[in-house]
Amino acid sequence: MNFKFFPHTEEDLKEMLTTVGVSSVHDLFADVPEAARFQRDYDLPSALSETDLRLFFEQLTHPLNAQQLICFAGAGCYDHYAPSVVQNIIQRSEFLTSYTPYQAEISQGTLHYIFEYQSMIAELTGLDISNASMYDGATATAEAVMMAWGNAKKATRVLVSETLDPKVRRVVDTYAHFHGVPLQLIPAKNGALDREALDKELADGGVAGVILQQPNYFGIVEDFTGIADAVHDQKGILVINANPSDLAILKTPGEWGADVAVGEGQSLGIPMTFGGPGVGYMACTEKLIRKLPGRIVGQTLDNRGQRAFVLTLQAREQHIRRQKATSNICSNQSLMALYVTIYLAVMGKEGLREAAEMSYAGAHSLCDKLLATGKFRLTFPNQPFFNEFCVDYDGDLDALLAEATECGYLAGVKVGEHTLMLAVTEQRTPEEIDELCEILGK
Amino acid sequence: MNRTLYGNLIFELSKKGRRGYSLPQDYDRTHTTAELPEALRRKEAARLPECDELTVVRHYTNLSHNNFGVNDGFYPLGSCTMKYNPVINEEIAAMKAFAGLHPLQPAETCQGALEVYYNLQQSLAELTGLSEFTLNPCAGAHGELTGLMVIRAYHEAPLSPPEGGDLSSNVTPPAGGPRGARTKVLIPDSAHGTNPASAAVCGLEVVEVKSLPDGTVDVDHLRELLAEIGPEVAAMMMTNPNTLGIFEPHVLEITEMVHKAGGLMYYDGANLNALLGECRPGDMGFDVMHINLHKTFSTPHGGGGPGSGPVGVRKGLEQFLPYPRVKMETLVPLSSPEWDTTPQSTTPLFTIDLGNEAPSGAVGGAITSSVGSFFGNFGVMLKAYAYILSLGRENVKNVGPLATLNANYIKESLKDDYLLPISGLCKHEVVFDGLVDKSTGVTTMDVAKRLLDYGYHAPTIYFPLLFHESLMIEPTENESKETIDAFIDVMHRIADEAKTDPELVKSAPHNTPIGRVDDVLAAKNPITTYWKMQTTQN
């Protein structure tokens, strides 16, 4: 048993077994029925030394196994810059190796940053309350659908915009199917929500909630004027899935009159890492606080009169309410909420705006230049977009993308037979934009 | 640390005009967001902090000093498996080549990542005796929900799955669906709260199965329930060892009974650590399970996530797992030392199956099952896979036995001072029902808080709910005899203090950055943001 993670010497084993009153560690499993005992060796590789382990992963990340492409892809995962401070502090073992802050007296570090995170998310979304995080943007949206359904007295369905990311819609569909929430899809017109179709559905009544996305899946900044009032007339709730980094500039879900804001927080300082871990965020109006799923940190005082933070409103949660809880969520993405908190602290008011401006400028510059090649046209003309947009290409799009990959570029995400969606962040240089246009416009 | 200097919120350290970042200035400024219609822009800039870099670094570094992690000291938090988080795994997960991968890049450009995903799920299948895993769920509760979805999808599907045989083929299908209208899930009353909560989210009705005085499932009660509602039972959820750390002696009988009634058996992997090396859920008759990679496979808990909750199924149920899935085109035996790590230049070995790409969106539409945007918490998978490779087949088999030895050693050493409600062997954790001597008025809460004074994290308290003063201790296999002996000494000392100076224990902790907090005040008028704090103070 001589292994670096097992401190037990032969002498220790002997003494401990004597105390317990058995002669071997296997005797500790005497209560396991014979038929259920595992009697052979696992069919697994032999132990790797630390040196060999590092070599193994270095081979796995050989450029041919993990190609580092210059990223113009988005579709829910963005190549934003995160200052070194973020990754450095994240690695502090006091944050990394602790668990959910049940013992407030020795967990003020975690509780304190979650309180800051909640404040930042509330400010970005223009809403009153944020929870301590969800798994990702898709599950946060599914939770919002269930929240709307649970909140409604007499409703027949939840309306979902067709411009919601299809990956998110798929998760929403899955959850709704099993939870028993009827969904109704509201179609899109020129890449944005079809207002007439929405108004018609709302006029029919029985709407528990409406789920929209901003900027929408295709990168378009939609105009939601008047929707909140119409939804509230129905006693339904309005949910907006928003990319939080764009909220440095864009009208907030709160300003649109939304009751709930959800989304993926990866764009706030979290590396792409093949799609996870990211972090789902979820914010709502004060009125809905007791319907909100997940952990919430609140301010209080300790018995010495000092300001302190603590997990609060736990009566909503599974460990108290069991099947009557607002959700089954227990562990969330706490450390990823810390990424977001440090990122927003170091970028601050100006930095987040500047990164958003640069992303916007880069995307529009790329768009101009792609159109100028004459090979592309806007998929959705005359629609305002932020840092992501769709173009149509008449030729063989797969071949074009393969060629870009050869040149070291991830040119975007194919969202239709002839449609390419490209995203630009502040990390993309003018030279990269020019080179991509050269490759794609040949 | 000095709380007066460093106890501020980051907002309170902000000063207009300061900045902590620098971005390139040479970019094409032809377009600015001022082009966007005013109606689409926010009225006022978000009130985010304005701080210089050192202020930010110092603030969060000092916050970390107010935390306690596994690296700081013994963390016997029952049911949470707070084992050591190997440092090399952090290095691997942070490798730029992984961090820079976009989840939608072509499969042939990310074979290394797909190999990690595929081989980790295969390793988990071998360790649990199941057929295939999805690694997409992000945490244990997410895994539970996903597993229950798999079970419901199975019951809703047409009979005769293509391979592996129909598990309920020996049952006459009742009315209401291919396998009957199965909307109930049996859950022992000792179960963790996530079990019933996950069932409810999945649209299932919870039926509690009683426990015997020794904390194990009351098989007679289960038999009665199955006789009564058997055709409506979708599944039974079980944790084994259960939440009391006791191995369910009748597990084989239980799984057989539920199968005979046409239900599936769900294994909650929260306590899997105890069994590594000794038995496998698949061999006990479980059909679907989740694993908490952040417990059994050593990935850090991160203050409450990100975790990872892979879900495994037995043969015949693979088709019900969610998308995306990672497939291997040419099978390479898992035990082969030549796991293919050579660069792939031609045919990709691993492919991504997205399933039915178009979401249905329609009312009552087909299940296009997916539980997250991409592949789940890939960064966490890297750490778990590195852990399994470090242990290898020689060491992984000792995890359960050593964790179990440590727990039993604590049990035997503390049972004179702490009330042991269930005698006999425990597995990886032991539950006491408070102090033996209840006359002092010192509660489990007091003992837990006093432990903080001595530099320990507290055990899990007031769970399981079967006892009034539950104190649940899980030491893990990583703790040395010296560490455990010192902890035992302190536990005895606290028991003595409870007799000699009960007030000292009742008013604990004394040596922590803050004292006991007022939970009632926090919940009465919740202040959950800095903005609310400001308006409340004024």
Interface residues (C-beta under 8 A of the other chain):
Chain A: M1 F3 F5 F6 P7 H8 D12 L13 E15 M16 L17 T19 V20 G21 V22 V25 H26 L28 F29 A30 D31 V32 P33 A35 A36 R37 F38 D41 Y42 D43 L44 P45 S46 A47 L48 E50 L53 R54 F56 F57 Q59 L60 T61 H62 P63 L64 N65 A66 Q67 Q68 L69 C71 A73 A75 G76 C77 D79 Y81 P83 V85 Q87 N88 I89 Q91 R92 S93 E94 F95 L96 T97 S98 Y99 T100 P101 Y102 Q103 A104 E105 I106 S107 Q108 G109 T110 H112 Y113 F115 E116 Q118 S119 M120 A122 E123 L124 G126 D128 I129 S130 A132 S133 Y135 D136 G137 A138 T139 M146 R157 V160 E162 D165 P166 K167 V168 R169 R170 V171 V172 D173 T174 Y175 H177 F178 H179 G180 P182 L183 Q184 L185 V221 D223 T225 L247 A248 I249 L250 K251 T252 E255 E264 P271 M272 T273 F274 G275 G276 P277 G278 V279 I289 R295 I296 V297 G298 Q299 T300 L301 D302 N303 R304 Q306 R307 A308 V310 T312 L313 Q314 A315 E317 Q318 H319 I320 R321 R322 Q323 K324 A325 S327 N328 I329 C330 S331 N332 Q333 S334 L335 M336 L338 T341 I342 L344 A345 V346 M347 G348 K349 E350 G351 L352 R353 E354 A355 A356 E357 M358 Y360 A361 G362 H364 S365 D368 P384 F386 L401 A402 T405 L410 V413 E426 T429 P430 I433
Chain B: R3 G7 L9 I10 F11 S14 R18 R19 G20 Y21 L23 P24 D26 Y27 D28 R29 T30 H31 T32 T33 E35 L36 P37 A39 L40 R41 R42 K43 A45 A46 R47 L48 P49 E50 C51 E53 V56 V57 H59 Y60 T61 L63 S64 H65 N66 N67 F68 G69 V70 N71 D72 Y75 L77 C80 M82 K83 Y84 N85 P86 I88 E90 E91 I92 A93 A94 M95 K96 A97 F98 A99 G100 L101 H102 P103 L104 Q105 P106 T109 C110 Q111 G112 A113 E115 V116 S123 E126 L127 G129 C138 A139 G140 A141 H142 E144 L145 L148 M149 R152 H192 G193 T194 P196 A197 S198 A199 A200 V201 C202 G203 V206 F247 P249 V251 L252 G277 E278 C279 R280 D283 M284 H294 P300 H301 G302 G303 G304 G305 P306 G307 P322 Y323 P333 L334 S335 S336 P337 W339 T341 T342 P343 Q344 S345 E357 A358 P359 S360 G361 A362 V363 G364 G365 I367 T368 S369 S370 V371 G372 S373 F374 F375 G376 N377 F378 G379 V380 L382 A386 I388 L389 S390 L391 G392 R393 E394 N395 V396 K397 N398 G400 P401 L402 T404 L405 N406 N408 Y409 K411 E412 S413 G424 L425 K427 A448 K449 L452 H457 A458 F463 E477 N478 E479 S480 K481 S507 P509 T512 P513 I514 G515 R516 V517 D518 D519 L521 A522 A523 P526 I527 T528 T529 Y530 W531 K532 M533
